[in-house]
Amino acid sequence: MNKYDVGIIGGGILGTTISYWLSTVSNLKTCVIEKENSVAQHASGRNTGVIHSPFYLDPQKKKTIAKAAMISHDLWKEFSIPRNIPWSECGTLEVALDESQHKTLEKYLKWGEQNGIPEGALKLMDSSAVSKKEPNIQCVSGIYCNQDVSTDYGMMTGELYSYSKNHNVTFLFDHKMTGIKNTNDSMELQFSNNPSIECKFVINCAGGHSLEIAKMLGLANDYSSLHFRGEYWIAEKKYENLVNTNVYSVAKFTNFPFLDPHWIKRANGTAEIGPNAVPVATPETYSGYVGNISDVVSKLGEILSGGSKKLLVNPEFLSLISKEWKSSLSKNAMIDRVKQFIPKVNPDFFVKRGTSGIRTPIISKKGEFVSEILELEGDNSFHILNYNSPGATGAPAYSALIVKKLQEKGFLNLQKTRESFWNFDKVIEQITL
Ligand SMILES: Cc1cc2nc3c(=O)[nH]c(=O)nc-3n(C[C@H](O)[C@H](O)[C@H](O)COP(=O)(O)OP(=O)(O)OC[C@H]3O[C@@H](n4cnc5c(N)ncnc54)[C@H](O)[C@@H]3O)c2cc1C
C-alpha cells in the first residue's frame, strides 16, 4: 500500500493551494486525491471569476473569509500578472434599488473600512453619479469598489498545481475516494477503481462532497447540505459593453444572497448574466432543468434530509420559494431581474449559455444556512466544509492559515524547505492580527 504523511482530498483551488503551501514549508510526503482527471473541474473552474473585496461581508460574522479575501487580493495579483493569468481590474458596482437597500450600502461602506479596504477604493455614489459612470444603470444609489478584478480561477489552480507537482506533491487523478477508515495512527483511503493508500493525516477539501466525507468518519452528523446550480448566459458581442463593470444588486434576502443574478464582465472582455440557483441532486448535476415551482418544492423535499427539513418551515425560506424562487429559475426571469438595474437588457441579447457551477451551502440542525466556513477536527483528519464564495478569492491566505493551525494543533511538522512566491510568515501575521 502506498503511504503518505498527508492526503488532501480534493484538487480544487483549496486543496491545491494547501498542497502548494505544504510543499514550501514542510518535507511531508503529500498527495492530492482527485476523482477527475485534472484540477479545478468543479466549483473552482466554474464560478463568476471575481476577486471580491469584502465590503459586503460582516467583519464579525464572516471575519475569517473577509480577512482571507482582503489579504489574498495582492497575493493573487503578484501571482497572476507575471504568469499571464487574466487580471482585469474592471471593478464592482453594487446597486440599491430602494431606500432600505441604500441603508445596506451605507452599512457596507462601514464594513469595507473595518475589513481594511483602502480609503478611496470604495465609494458610495448617488443615482446621478452612477449614471455618469455607467449610463445604462438605473438605481437609487451604488457602492463602487475599484479594486475588484475579473480573473480565471481555473487557470490559477492549474498553475499552482504545476508548482506543487514540481515540488514533489503527488496528484492522484481519477481516484474517487469511496471509503475512509481510521486505523489508530493513520487513515486508510479506499477507491472505486484503485488500490487503497495510507495517510498519516487527511485534509478534507472535497467541496460539494466534503460533508459526506466528514460523515464517513462520524463527524458533522447534525448538518446537511443542498446543491444549487448557478447558470449563466453570455451577452452577444454587440451588447457586451452595455455596462463596463461587474454589477451586483443588494441581496433581497440576506440569508440567501445567491439568488440575485449579476451582470459580469469576464476577464476576456465578454459579459454574462447569472448565476441563478436551481436546486439539483448532486454537486455534478450540470444539466437537467427543474421546470416549475412545484417541481422545485418536491425536488427540495427529496434533497433535504434529517434536520434540514426544518428549512422548509423557516418562514423566510417558504416565502422565498413561493414568491421569489421561480423568478430566478428561467433565463427570461433572470434577465427580468437584471432589467431592474440595467433596463436595456433583453432576453434576445443572450443566446448562448455560459459554464454553470454548483454551490453547496451547509444547513444546521436548526434548518439555517451556516454563514461561515465550517472546520471540523477528527482523529488524524481535518475537514473544511461550506467553503463557498468568496472562497476562490480567499484561498491563498485561508489555506496558509489552515496549514499553520494544523501545525499548532500538533498534526503537522513545519520547516521552511523552499523559496516561495508568497511569504508564509507574512500571510500568517496578517491573517492572525
Ligand atoms: C456559481 C458559483 C460562482 C462563484 N463565484 C465566485 C467568485 O466570483 N469569486 C469567488 O471568490 N468565489 C466564487 N465562488 C466560490 C468558489 O468557486 C469556491 O469557494 C471554491 O472554488 C471552492 O473550492 P474547493 O477547492 O473547496 O472546491 P471544488 O473546486 O469543488 O473542489 C473540490 C474537489 O474535490 C473533488 N472531490 C470531491 N469528492 C471527492 C472524492 N470522493 N474523491 C476524490 N475527489 C473528490 C472534486 O472532484 C473537486 O475537484 C463561486 C462558486 C460558484 C459555484
The ligand as an SDF file (V2000), in Angstrom:
LIG
                    3D

 53 58  0  0  0  0  0  0  0  0999 V2000
  -21.6400   29.6220   -9.3810 C   0  0  0  0  0  0  0  0  0  0  0  0
  -20.5020   29.9840   -8.4900 C   0  0  0  0  0  0  0  0  0  0  0  0
  -19.9540   31.2690   -8.5440 C   0  0  0  0  0  0  0  0  0  0  0  0
  -18.9020   31.6310   -7.6970 C   0  0  0  0  0  0  0  0  0  0  0  0
  -18.2730   32.8380   -7.8660 N   0  0  0  0  0  0  0  0  0  0  0  0
  -17.1810   33.1470   -7.1230 C   0  0  0  0  0  0  0  0  0  0  0  0
  -16.4560   34.3400   -7.3470 C   0  0  0  0  0  0  0  0  0  0  0  0
  -16.7550   35.1280   -8.2560 O   0  0  0  0  0  0  0  0  0  0  0  0
  -15.4000   34.6270   -6.5360 N   0  0  0  0  0  0  0  0  0  0  0  0
  -15.0110   33.7740   -5.5170 C   0  0  0  0  0  0  0  0  0  0  0  0
  -14.0720   34.0970   -4.7950 O   0  0  0  0  0  0  0  0  0  0  0  0
  -15.6660   32.6080   -5.3140 N   0  0  0  0  0  0  0  0  0  0  0  0
  -16.7040   32.2650   -6.0960 C   0  0  0  0  0  0  0  0  0  0  0  0
  -17.3620   31.0660   -5.9170 N   0  0  0  0  0  0  0  0  0  0  0  0
  -16.9000   30.1710   -4.8450 C   0  0  0  0  0  0  0  0  0  0  0  0
  -15.6440   29.3900   -5.2190 C   0  0  0  0  0  0  0  0  0  0  0  0
  -15.7150   28.9280   -6.5500 O   0  0  0  0  0  0  0  0  0  0  0  0
  -15.4780   28.2370   -4.2350 C   0  0  0  0  0  0  0  0  0  0  0  0
  -15.4480   28.7670   -2.9170 O   0  0  0  0  0  0  0  0  0  0  0  0
  -14.1810   27.4460   -4.4510 C   0  0  0  0  0  0  0  0  0  0  0  0
  -13.9840   27.1470   -5.8080 O   0  0  0  0  0  0  0  0  0  0  0  0
  -14.2240   26.1640   -3.6430 C   0  0  0  0  0  0  0  0  0  0  0  0
  -13.0550   25.4610   -3.8960 O   0  0  0  0  0  0  0  0  0  0  0  0
  -12.8630   23.9880   -3.3540 P   0  0  0  0  0  0  0  0  0  0  0  0
  -11.4870   23.5820   -3.7230 O   0  0  0  0  0  0  0  0  0  0  0  0
  -13.2430   23.9680   -1.9180 O   0  0  0  0  0  0  0  0  0  0  0  0
  -13.9990   23.1170   -4.0910 O   0  0  0  0  0  0  0  0  0  0  0  0
  -14.0420   22.4450   -5.5390 P   0  0  0  0  0  0  0  0  0  0  0  0
  -13.4790   23.3180   -6.5760 O   0  0  0  0  0  0  0  0  0  0  0  0
  -15.4320   21.9570   -5.7370 O   0  0  0  0  0  0  0  0  0  0  0  0
  -13.0740   21.2070   -5.3990 O   0  0  0  0  0  0  0  0  0  0  0  0
  -13.4000   20.0440   -4.6880 C   0  0  0  0  0  0  0  0  0  0  0  0
  -12.7720   18.8800   -5.4290 C   0  0  0  0  0  0  0  0  0  0  0  0
  -12.9310   17.6930   -4.6780 O   0  0  0  0  0  0  0  0  0  0  0  0
  -13.0910   16.6110   -5.5660 C   0  0  0  0  0  0  0  0  0  0  0  0
  -13.7390   15.5130   -4.8520 N   0  0  0  0  0  0  0  0  0  0  0  0
  -14.9560   15.5530   -4.2370 C   0  0  0  0  0  0  0  0  0  0  0  0
  -15.2320   14.3420   -3.7090 N   0  0  0  0  0  0  0  0  0  0  0  0
  -14.1930   13.5290   -3.9790 C   0  0  0  0  0  0  0  0  0  0  0  0
  -13.9180   12.1640   -3.7070 C   0  0  0  0  0  0  0  0  0  0  0  0
  -14.7720   11.3890   -3.0400 N   0  0  0  0  0  0  0  0  0  0  0  0
  -12.7440   11.6460   -4.1520 N   0  0  0  0  0  0  0  0  0  0  0  0
  -11.8570   12.4190   -4.8450 C   0  0  0  0  0  0  0  0  0  0  0  0
  -12.0840   13.7110   -5.1470 N   0  0  0  0  0  0  0  0  0  0  0  0
  -13.2370   14.2700   -4.7090 C   0  0  0  0  0  0  0  0  0  0  0  0
  -13.9720   17.2010   -6.6580 C   0  0  0  0  0  0  0  0  0  0  0  0
  -13.8920   16.4740   -7.8530 O   0  0  0  0  0  0  0  0  0  0  0  0
  -13.4260   18.6160   -6.7690 C   0  0  0  0  0  0  0  0  0  0  0  0
  -12.4650   18.7420   -7.7870 O   0  0  0  0  0  0  0  0  0  0  0  0
  -18.4000   30.6900   -6.7500 C   0  0  0  0  0  0  0  0  0  0  0  0
  -18.9330   29.3930   -6.7180 C   0  0  0  0  0  0  0  0  0  0  0  0
  -19.9580   29.0390   -7.5900 C   0  0  0  0  0  0  0  0  0  0  0  0
  -20.4580   27.6270   -7.5860 C   0  0  0  0  0  0  0  0  0  0  0  0
  1  2  1  0
  2  3  1  0
  2 52  2  0
  3  4  2  0
  4  5  1  0
  4 50  1  0
  5  6  2  0
  6  7  1  0
  6 13  1  0
  7  8  2  0
  7  9  1  0
  9 10  1  0
 10 11  2  0
 10 12  1  0
 12 13  2  0
 13 14  1  0
 14 15  1  0
 14 50  1  0
 15 16  1  0
 16 17  1  0
 16 18  1  0
 18 19  1  0
 18 20  1  0
 20 21  1  0
 20 22  1  0
 22 23  1  0
 23 24  1  0
 24 25  2  0
 24 26  1  0
 24 27  1  0
 27 28  1  0
 28 29  2  0
 28 30  1  0
 28 31  1  0
 31 32  1  0
 32 33  1  0
 33 34  1  0
 33 48  1  0
 34 35  1  0
 35 36  1  0
 35 46  1  0
 36 37  1  0
 36 45  1  0
 37 38  2  0
 38 39  1  0
 39 40  1  0
 39 45  2  0
 40 41  1  0
 40 42  2  0
 42 43  1  0
 43 44  2  0
 44 45  1  0
 46 47  1  0
 46 48  1  0
 48 49  1  0
 50 51  2  0
 51 52  1  0
 52 53  1  0
M  END
$$$$
